[in-house]
Amino acid sequence: MRPFIVALVLLLPSERAFAQSRWKEIGKTSSGNSVYVDPRSVKTVNGIVNARVRVKFTPPVATPQGAWVTSQHVAMFDCAKSSVAAKETIYFADETGTKVVERKTNAKPGFGPAPGGSMAKVALECAGSIA
């Protein structure tokens, strides 16, 4: 019985491999940070694309609260108007996204332009093709 359990555990994907496989790289920011989207999170309603986007900071960004290694953003993309609205932003101190450094939630997200070279601009440019 014990060899069967060991074999089963070895066949299961690691938590890290599972977490990384969920993200699809869609581009890089102007500073070279990789931008990813969670394909399972992408939903389109009335022409607005909703998605969870992740950024891996290379190198990590030092802040008074702690280093930002990765961030995740829940955002809405209006491709027709080239605008974006952030619903939630979470900054993590680790690559696996378990140690929260900072969390921001917008009660009333407002649409606006995405600055050139930013994560929002990379995601906005890809939103139409990932929807």
C-alpha positions in Angstrom: 0.0 0.0 0.0 2.8 2.4 0.9 4.5 2.3 -2.6 1.2 3.0 -4.2 0.7 6.2 -2.1 4.3 7.3 -2.8 3.8 6.7 -6.6 0.5 8.7 -6.5 2.1 11.6 -4.7 5.0 11.7 -7.3 2.5 11.7 -10.2 0.5 14.7 -8.8 1.7 18.0 -10.2 3.3 20.3 -7.7 1.3 23.3 -6.4 3.9 25.6 -8.0 3.7 23.9 -11.4 -0.1 24.0 -11.2 -0.1 27.7 -10.4 2.3 28.6 -13.1 0.5 26.5 -15.8 -2.7 28.5 -15.2 -1.0 31.7 -16.6 -0.4 32.4 -20.3 2.2 35.0 -21.2 0.9 37.8 -23.4 3.8 40.2 -23.5 6.2 42.4 -21.7 6.1 45.9 -20.3 8.5 48.6 -21.5 10.7 47.8 -18.5 10.8 44.0 -19.4 8.4 42.7 -16.8 6.4 39.6 -18.1 2.6 40.0 -18.3 0.3 37.0 -18.1 -3.4 36.4 -18.3 -5.4 33.6 -16.6 -7.4 32.3 -19.6 -10.1 30.8 -17.3 -10.8 34.3 -16.0 -11.6 35.9 -19.3 -15.2 36.9 -19.8 -16.8 39.3 -22.2 -20.0 41.1 -21.4 -21.5 43.9 -23.7 -18.1 44.3 -25.4 -16.2 44.7 -22.1 -13.5 42.1 -21.5 -12.9 41.1 -17.8 -9.7 39.3 -16.9 -7.2 38.5 -14.2 -3.7 39.7 -15.2 -0.4 38.9 -13.5 2.9 40.8 -13.7 6.3 39.3 -12.6 8.7 42.1 -11.6 12.3 41.7 -12.7 13.9 42.7 -10.5 11.5 42.9 -7.6 10.3 46.4 -6.7 11.3 47.6 -3.2 8.6 49.4 -1.3 8.3 50.5 2.4 5.7 47.7 2.9 8.0 45.0 1.4 9.3 43.9 -2.0 6.8 43.3 -4.9 7.8 40.2 -6.7 4.5 39.7 -8.6 1.1 41.4 -8.8 -2.3 40.3 -9.9 -5.0 42.6 -11.3 -8.7 42.1 -12.0 -9.5 44.6 -14.7 -12.0 45.5 -17.4 -10.9 46.3 -20.9 -13.0 48.3 -23.4 -11.2 47.6 -26.6 -13.5 49.8 -28.7 -12.5 52.9 -26.6 -9.0 51.7 -25.8 -9.6 52.1 -22.1 -9.1 50.1 -19.0 -10.6 50.0 -15.4 -8.9 48.3 -12.5 -11.2 46.4 -10.1 -8.6 45.0 -7.8 -4.8 45.0 -7.4 -2.8 42.7 -5.2 1.0 42.8 -4.8 2.8 39.7 -3.6 6.2 39.2 -1.9 6.6 35.8 -3.5 6.4 34.3 -7.0 3.7 31.8 -6.0 1.3 34.6 -4.9 0.8 33.6 -1.3 2.4 36.4 0.7 0.3 39.6 0.2 2.2 42.9 0.6 -0.6 45.3 -0.5 -4.2 44.9 -1.7 -6.3 47.6 -3.3 -10.0 47.3 -4.3 -11.8 50.0 -6.3 -15.5 50.2 -5.2 -16.3 52.1 -8.4 -13.7 51.4 -11.1 -13.5 54.1 -13.7 -12.3 53.6 -17.3 -9.3 55.6 -18.5 -6.4 55.3 -20.9 -3.6 52.8 -20.4 -0.1 54.4 -20.3 2.2 53.2 -23.0 4.5 50.3 -22.1 2.4 49.5 -19.0 0.9 46.2 -17.9 -2.5 47.7 -18.7 -1.5 48.7 -22.2 0.0 45.2 -22.9 -3.2 43.5 -21.7 -5.5 46.0 -23.5 -3.7 45.3 -26.8 -4.3 41.5 -26.2 -7.8 41.7 -24.8 -9.5 41.5 -28.1 -7.6 38.4 -29.1 -8.0 36.6 -25.7 -11.7 37.2 -25.3 
